[in-house]
């Protein structure tokens, strides 16, 4: 099965930028997985932030459209989330998700993003 490891979280001031990375290892060839980023804010349920399909089609939560960009590099088995114009309400634990076409879901351990002055 695939293992997903996120990196790139941290503390950033409002208006700043961060780029999250999620490296995959094991499992089937990375390109067959649809990939996504989710986040969980304190006291809230985990929700979708952005997703990218095997054809590189993308979709975003309304709250991040125009500020976040998801991308993938199949040669590096990595998916990215570029986050610009960060707001305090973007503070959350961000999780990488991989969806196998046979219906299996895989999750990373999460990375904390804190937006605060």
C-alpha positions in Angstrom: 0.0 0.0 0.0 1.1 3.6 -0.5 2.6 5.7 2.2 2.1 9.5 2.1 4.3 11.9 4.0 3.5 15.6 4.2 6.0 18.4 4.7 6.2 22.2 4.5 3.8 23.3 7.2 4.7 25.9 9.8 4.0 29.4 11.1 3.4 32.2 8.7 2.0 35.7 9.0 -1.3 36.7 7.4 -0.7 37.4 3.7 2.2 35.1 3.5 2.8 31.9 1.5 3.6 28.3 2.1 4.1 25.3 -0.1 3.1 21.9 1.2 4.5 18.7 -0.3 3.2 15.2 -0.1 5.6 12.4 -1.1 4.3 9.0 -2.0 6.1 5.7 -1.7 5.1 2.1 -2.2 1.8 1.0 -3.7 1.0 1.2 -7.4 2.4 3.7 -9.8 1.7 7.2 -8.5 0.1 8.5 -11.6 -3.0 6.3 -11.2 -3.9 7.9 -7.8 -6.2 10.9 -7.6 -4.7 13.1 -5.0 -6.1 15.7 -2.7 -5.4 18.0 0.2 -7.8 18.1 3.2 -7.7 20.2 6.3 -9.1 20.0 9.8 -9.5 23.1 11.9 -9.8 23.0 15.6 -13.3 21.7 16.6 -14.2 21.1 12.9 -14.6 18.2 10.6 -11.9 17.4 8.0 -12.9 19.0 4.7 -11.6 19.1 1.2 -9.3 21.9 0.2 -8.1 20.9 -3.3 -8.0 17.8 -5.5 -6.2 16.8 -8.7 -7.2 14.0 -10.9 -5.0 11.6 -12.9 -5.7 13.8 -15.9 -4.5 16.8 -13.8 -8.0 18.3 -13.6 -8.4 20.3 -10.4 -11.1 21.5 -8.1 -11.0 23.7 -5.0 -13.0 24.6 -2.0 -14.6 28.0 -2.5 -12.7 29.4 0.4 -9.3 28.9 -1.3 -10.1 29.5 -4.9 -7.7 32.0 -6.4 -5.3 31.7 -3.5 -4.3 28.0 -3.5 -2.9 25.9 -6.3 -2.6 22.1 -6.3 -0.2 20.4 -8.6 1.5 17.0 -9.1 4.8 15.8 -10.3 4.4 12.1 -11.2 8.1 11.7 -11.9 8.8 12.6 -8.3 5.7 10.9 -6.8 4.7 14.2 -5.2 1.7 16.4 -4.9 2.0 20.0 -3.9 -0.3 22.7 -2.4 0.9 26.2 -3.0 -0.9 28.5 -0.6 -0.8 32.3 -1.1 -2.5 35.2 0.7 -2.9 33.1 3.7 -5.5 34.1 6.3 -5.8 33.2 10.0 -8.8 31.0 9.1 -6.5 28.8 7.0 -4.9 27.6 10.3 -5.4 23.9 10.4 -3.8 20.5 10.1 -3.4 19.7 6.4 -3.7 16.1 5.3 -2.7 14.5 2.0 -5.1 12.0 0.5 -4.5 9.4 -2.2 -7.4 7.7 -3.9 -6.7 4.4 -5.7 -9.1 3.6 -8.6 -10.1 0.3 -6.9 -11.7 2.5 -4.2 -9.0 2.6 -1.5 -8.2 5.8 0.4 -4.8 6.6 1.9 -3.9 9.4 4.3 -0.7 11.1 5.4 -0.1 11.9 9.1 -0.8 15.6 8.6 1.2 18.8 8.8 0.3 21.9 10.9 -0.2 25.2 9.2 -0.6 28.2 11.5 -1.4 31.7 10.2 -0.8 34.3 12.8 0.9 37.6 13.4 
